[in-house]
Amino acid sequence: MPDLHVLTSDQKPRDQDNNIVLTEVVRPGRGMEYTVTVLVDGTAIAVSGPFLTLEEAVDQASGQARHYELDPIYFRREQD
């Protein structure tokens, strides 16, 4: 598993212009889903998901981290 840095609700990635954020969204009554967002030079250049499992989302984020040479992957939880 890649290096995941967990962000609290008030934290932001260290490099706010170039990063990968894996977001877990809790949807009441429907469970959880995950999205992966890649930010390069302050622009979202890729958004993937929703994924139904954390493993799928981590695999996607890992591939994008290698492709865009971004490290670490940030992990954030949100409530819908």
C-alpha positions in Angstrom: 0.0 0.0 0.0 1.4 3.5 -0.8 2.1 6.1 1.8 -1.3 7.7 2.7 -1.3 10.9 4.7 -4.6 11.3 6.5 -6.0 14.9 6.5 -8.3 16.1 9.2 -11.3 18.2 8.2 -9.3 21.5 8.7 -6.0 20.3 7.1 -4.9 20.8 3.5 -2.2 19.0 1.5 1.3 20.4 2.0 1.6 21.3 -1.7 -1.8 22.7 -2.5 -1.1 23.1 -6.2 0.3 19.6 -7.0 -1.2 16.6 -5.1 -3.4 13.5 -5.2 -6.3 13.3 -2.8 -8.3 10.1 -2.2 -11.6 11.1 -0.6 -13.9 8.8 1.3 -17.5 10.0 1.2 -20.0 8.6 3.7 -23.5 8.7 2.2 -26.1 8.0 4.8 -28.2 5.0 3.9 -26.0 4.1 0.9 -22.6 3.4 2.5 -19.2 4.7 1.4 -17.7 5.6 -1.9 -14.3 6.9 -2.9 -13.0 9.4 -5.4 -9.4 10.3 -6.5 -8.5 13.8 -7.6 -5.2 14.8 -9.2 -4.2 18.4 -9.0 -1.3 19.8 -11.1 -0.4 23.4 -11.1 -3.6 24.2 -9.2 -5.9 22.5 -11.8 -7.8 19.3 -11.4 -6.5 17.3 -14.3 -8.1 13.9 -13.4 -11.0 12.9 -11.2 -11.7 9.2 -10.9 -14.6 7.3 -9.3 -16.8 6.7 -7.6 -15.1 3.5 -6.3 -17.0 1.2 -4.0 -14.0 -0.1 -2.2 -10.9 1.6 -0.7 -8.7 -1.0 -2.4 -9.9 0.1 -5.9 -9.4 3.7 -5.0 -5.9 3.1 -3.6 -4.9 1.2 -6.7 -6.2 4.1 -8.9 -4.4 6.7 -6.8 -1.2 4.7 -6.8 -1.2 4.4 -10.6 -1.8 8.1 -10.9 0.9 9.0 -8.3 3.4 7.0 -10.4 2.2 8.5 -13.7 2.3 12.2 -12.5 5.2 11.6 -10.1 3.3 12.9 -7.1 3.9 11.7 -3.5 2.4 11.3 -1.0 -1.3 10.4 -1.5 -3.6 12.4 0.8 -6.6 10.7 2.3 -9.7 12.7 3.5 -13.0 11.7 5.0 -16.2 13.6 4.3 -19.8 13.2 5.4 -22.5 13.8 2.7 
